[in-house]
Amino acid sequence: MAEELIISISGMRGIVGENLTASIAEEYGCAFGTFLKKRLTGKKEKLSVCIGRDSRPSGEMLKTAVTEGLCKAGVDVIDLGLVTTPCAGIMVRELGCSGGMVVTASHNPSQYNGIKLLLGNSMAPPPDTAEQIKQCFFDKHFALADSNDYGRVTSNERTDTVHITKVLAIVDKEAIAARKFNVLLDSVNGAGGRVTKKLLDELGCVVTAINDEPTGVFAHAPEPTAKNLTGLCEAVKTGRAEIGFAQDPDADRLAIVDETGTYIGEEYTLALAAKYIFSTKTGKAATNLSTSRMLDDIAEEAGGQVVRTPVGEANVAKAMLEHNCIIGGEGNGGVIDLRVSPIRDSLVGIALVLQLMAETGKSISELVSEIGGYYMSKDKFTADKSQARQILDLAKEAFADAKLDTADGCRFDFDDGWLHLRVSNTEPVMRVIVEAKDQPTARKYIDAVSNIRKKILS
């Protein structure tokens, strides 16, 4: 059975040629342009949207189609070319655009592509706004411009420079450069290699880059998880690097390998960045319901607090702005520093982690040991909407004594751990995340969910 095209707060995502075509992308561009014109009625100057894409071979085709849709709606387009998602987010505000669109399927396999939406504040649309755009796309009541008012297309090649300048401003460049860190970078042949190599060069690092050509032909499965990064782990070990960095195709997520060649996990990316930030100031952090308690431990030790939100960077960024948070992000390797942009940014993660290493003089394995940690299991399984509802209902019965948060699926908090069950915004799956003090404790919750799944999915 063919997969459905997914349209959510994360934008549009589908399989190229099957449920995501040029005509669909053009209509999505029209829908976004129509929405912006209605939302910004009364704005005298012509609206503009900047567009970027990751390296997937289908990206140029979809970018052209989206551009045509925006121009038909009378919106000017600034073509950023092949850039990361955080780069595009930064340029929305830098260029004073009304919004942004990024042609990317993030960490999904190569047969997928998608279109992320950004508003004029560089943030993904909140749920109610995303629903309006989605409805405009389905209704197809597009506000098309007269031929004389069609949007015009220009290009801008300053993205890397602007991004790097903003990241360098939040760290001590000289202190990092003095260490001459030996760094291994794996950009999975996505969009991150070019700009990240430039940043690391500015920071005085000795860089060995693998899979850094933006061909879109991924050298391994693109999600930066342990099973997909065995090559990077081996390269760090044999190359005697001090740290290994792995990005996903649009470079908004970052995973880390320590100096022994050990994958330490995406959860530690935010934890390490927060450890540095909380060493310089006290305040609040924001993250989602699926992120490790390590962040709470770090914040508590520094006299700070953590604000929890539903999954999605728009939700985290919104909470960061509302609570004036000094750091935020998600446990999937996404770090947000509002001084750069309200969007997950692997370059921010890299800079803050290197700053922590430079200031403490400690290796990544030493810093990870200081933070400590928990046993965490992340899994996903296919389930349609009806099955997902039944699974959540049975879970509520099975874990009736737990503290329950239903802001995003169901998060159950126990004295010895927590469990989060939710429907993915980007794939037709349910996700189950369990964290506990040790593996046997986590296993009892994993097994309980497995039994529920068997009842419903069998």
N, C-alpha and C positions, 0 to 999 in steps of 0.2 A: 504494500500500500504506500502510495507517495506521501511524503511529508507535507504538512501544511506550511505555508508561508507564515513566519512568526512576526507579528508587529506588536511591540510592547514599549515600555518606557526606555528600553535600550535601542529603540529604532526598529529597523526592518532587517530580517535575516532569513536566508533561504538557500536552496541549491540552485546554482546557476544553470539556466536552460531548462530547469524542471518547474520550479515555482517562482524563480526570480529571473526576469527577462528585462531586456532594454525597455520595452514598452511599460512594464510595471515600474521600473526605476524612473522613467520620464513622468509618469503620473504621480509618483511619490514626490518628485521635485515640484510638480505643479501644486500638489496639496500643501507642501510646506510653504511655497511662495504665496499661495492664497491665504493660508493661515496668518503669515506674517503681515500681509497687507491689511487684513481685517483687524489684527491685533494692534497694529501701529497706524491705524487710520488717523489722519491729521498730520502725520510727519511730512514735512514739505519736501525734503530731499529724497531722491530715489533710493529705495532699499537695496542693500547689497548682502550677499552671502558668500563666504569663502568656502572653497571645496578642496579637500585633499583626498588622497587614496593611499592604501598600503600597496604592497608589491604583487598582489595576486594578478595573474594574467587577465582575468576578467575585469579588473579594476578600471582600466581605461575606457572600456566599452560602457560600463555602468556610470562612470563619471560623466562621460559625454551625454548620456541619456538624461541624467539628473540635471545637468547644465541646461539642456534643451527645455526641460520642464520648468525650471526656474525662469528662464528667459521668456518663455511663453506667458508666464504670469507677470511679466514686466519687472523682474528683479535682476539687478546686475550681478554678475558672478566674477569672483576673484579666484583664479585657478592657482592653487599652491603647489600643484604637482604631487610628487611622491613624498609624503610626509607622515609622521606619526600622529596618532590621535591627540596626544597632549600638545604637539606643535600646532595643530589646527585650532585647538581650544585657545591657545595663547594669541594666535593671530586674529581670532574673532574680535577680541577687545583691542588689540594693537591697531587694527585697521578700521575700528569703529563700525563693524558690520552688524546687521540685524540678526544674524544667525550664522551657523556653519553646518556643513554636511561632510561626513567622512565615509568614504566607500571602503569598508572593512568588515570582516567577519571575526575580528579579534583572534581568539585562540581556537576557533573552529577549524576543522580539516579543510583541505584545499578545494573540495567541491562546493564549499559554501562561500558566499559573499554576503555583504549586507550594507546598510546605510545607517550610520549613527547621526543623530540630530543634536545640534547645540543651539541654545538661545543666545541672545546678545550679551548675556553675562558669562558666556563660555560654559555654562552648565547644561547638562541634558535636561529636557523638559520634565517637570514634575508630573505625577500620574494624571492629574486632571487635564493638563495641557497636552500631554501625549495622547490622551483619549480624543481630544478635539481634532488633533492632526490626523489621527487614525480614522476618525469618522469622516473627515473631509476627503480622505483618500477613497474610502468606500463609497461615499455618496457621489463623488466625481462632480461636485458642483464647483468647478474651478473658475476663478476670476481671471480669465484670459485677457491679455492686453491687446490693444490695437497694434498693427504692424509697426507704426512709428514709435510706439512705447515699449517695444520688446527690450528685454534686458541685453546689456552688452557684456562681453567677456574680456577681461584683462588677466594678466598673470603677475605673480609676486614671488620673487626668489629669495627673500630675506628671512624666511622662516627659521632656518637653522641658527643664524646669527642672533635673532631676537630671543629665541628659546635659551640658547647657551648663556647669553648675557644675564637673563633673569635667574637661571640656576646658579651661576657663579656668585650672584649677589647675596645668596643666603649661606655661603660657606666661606671659610678662610682659604682662599686659593693657594697662598704661599705656604701655609702650614701643610696642606695636602701634598703640594708639589715637592716639598722638602723630603718627603718620604720615598718618592720615586717608586710607588707601588707597582708591582708586577701583576698585571691584570689580564685575565682571559675573558673574552666577550663572545657570546653566542647569540646572534640576532636572528637565527632560524631562516635566513634569507628573506626576512621581512623588511619593514620600513625603518627599523631602528639603527641599523649598522652605521650609516653615514654620519648622522648627527651625534651618536654616542661616541664614536671614535674621535670626533672633533672635541667633544667635551672632555674626554679622558686625556687627550693631548694637551688641552688647556690646563688640566690639573696635574700635569707633569708625570703621568703614569706611563709605564712601559707596557704597551698593549699588544697582545696577540689576539687577533680576531678570527673566528671561524664562522662559517655560514653567514658571512656578512654581505654577500652580493644580493641585491634586491630583485631576485628573479621571480619570487613567489613560488618557486618550486622548493617546498620545505624539506630541509635535510633530515628532519625527523618530525614526529607528531608535534604540532605547534604549541600545545599547552605546556607551559614550563613546569612539569611535574617530574618526580624522581625517575619514573620509568622512561621518560622521554629524554633525559639529560645524562645518560650514561657516558656518552661521548665527551661531553664537557667535563664531567667528573674525572675521566681518565686523562684528558688533556691538561687539567689543572695539576693533577698529580705528577705526570711525567714532565710537564713544563716547569714544575716547582713555582707555580704562581701563588701569590698571597691570597687571591680571591678570584672566584669565577662568577660572572654575571650572565644570566639568561633572560632574554626578553621574549614576549609573544609577538606575533606579526605586526601589530600596530603600536607596540612598545608602551602600553600603559600599565603593563604588569612586569614585575621583576622577581626572579628567583635567584638564590645565592648558593654557591658551592664554597666550602671553606678550604683552607690551605692544604688539607689532607686529601682533598678530592671527594669529600663527603657532602652530599646534597643535604642542606639543613632545612629546606622546606620554605614554601612561600610565606607561611605565617611569620617567620622570623624577619622578613623584609620590613614590615611595618613596626615590629617590636624593636628592631635595631635602630631604625630611624627615630622612633619615639624615645628610645633610651638616650640618644644624643640631645634631642630637643628638650626633654625634661631635665637634662643636666644643666641646661642654660636658663630655664625659666619654669615657673609653676603655672598651671592652668588646666584646661580641659582638653581632652581628646575625643574624637568621634569615630565610631566604626559601626559595622553592621552586626546583626544578631548571629552571624555565622563565623565570627572572628574569635580567635583564641583569647582566653583569659589572661594570657601573658601581658597584654596591653594594660589590663586592669591592675596587674601586679606592679608594673613599671610606674604607672600613674600614681597609684596609692603610695608607693615608696617615696615619691617626690612631693607628696601632699596634693596631688591632682585628682581628677575624676574622669570617668569615661561615659560618654553619651552613646546609647545604642539605638540603631535605626534599622528599618527594613533593608534588605540587600539592594544594592544599586548605588553607584557613586553620586547620583543626583540627590539621593536621600542623605548620604553622609555629608556631602558638601553643604546642603541646606542646613543641617544641624550644626556644622562648623561655623557657618555664618551667624546663625541664631545664638549660639553659645560662645562666640568669639574664641573658637578652639585654636590651640597652638600647633596641632598636628592632627591628622586624620587619615583614613584610608580603609582598606578592606584586606582580609586575610588571604586573598588570592594574589598577593604581591603588589597591590596598588597603594601607593603613598600619595597623599594630598597635602601640599603646603600652600596655604592661601596667598603667601607672598609671591608665589610663582603663578598659580592658576588654580581654580576650584575643580581640578580634574586629576584623575590618577596619572602619575607621571613616573616612568622608570628612571628618567634622568635625575629627578629629585631624589628618588631612593638611592641611586648610586652615589650622588654627591654627599648625602647625609651619612651614609654608612662609611664612606671613605673619611669623612670628617671625624666620625667617632673613632675610627682606627687611628687616625693621625693624632688626636688629642690624648687618647688613652695609652697609645703605644702597644696595644694588645692585638693579638690575632683574632680572626673571626671565631675560631673555635673557643678561645678564651672568653670572648664576649658572650657567645651563646651559652657557655657553661654558667656564666654569672646570671644570665636571665633565667636559666632553668627551663622548665617547660612541662608539658602534659602530653599524654598520648592522645593523638587525634586521628580519626578515620573519616575520609571523605569518599562518598560513593554516589552513584546515580543509576537510575533504572527507568526504563520506558514505562509511561503510564498516561492514559488519556485523562481528560478532565474529570470524568465520572469516577474512574478508578482512584484518582488522586484524592477526591473528596471522601471516598469510602476509607481510604488508608488513613487520612487525617482523623476521621471520626473514630476509627478503631484505636488509633494511637491515644486519643484523648481518654478513652475508656481504660486502656492498658496502663497509662501513666497518670491516673486521676489524682494521685497524691503529690504530683510535681507542681512547681510554680509554672504557670502557663502564660506565654506571650503569643498572641495571635496577630501581631502587626504584620507578619510576613510568614504565612503558613503557620506552623506551630513550633515554638521553641519551648522545651521542657527543661527546667532547671532543677537539679537534684543536689543533695549535700555533697555528693562525690563526683559531680560532673554535669554535663548538659547534652541535650539532643535537639537538633534542628531539622525539621522536615518541611520542605517547601517545593513549589513548582518553579522550574527554571524560567527566567525571562528570555533566554537566548537559545534554548534547545527544548525539544518535546520530551522532557524528562522530569522526574522528581529527583531532588538532591537530598541526601541524608548526611548530616555532619554530626559526629559524636566526639566529645572531648571529655577526658576523665583523668584521674590522678595516675592511672596505670592501665595497661592493656586488658587485663582480666576484667576490670570494672567496666571499661568501654565495651568489651565483648558482650556483656549481659544485655546492654541496650541495643547493640547491633543485632544480636540474635532475636531480641523481641521484635524489632522492626522487620527482620527477615521473615518471621512467622506471620506477621500481619500481611506482608507482601504476598506470601504464598496463598493466604486465604482469599485475597482479592484477585490476584493476577493468574491464579491457576485455572 
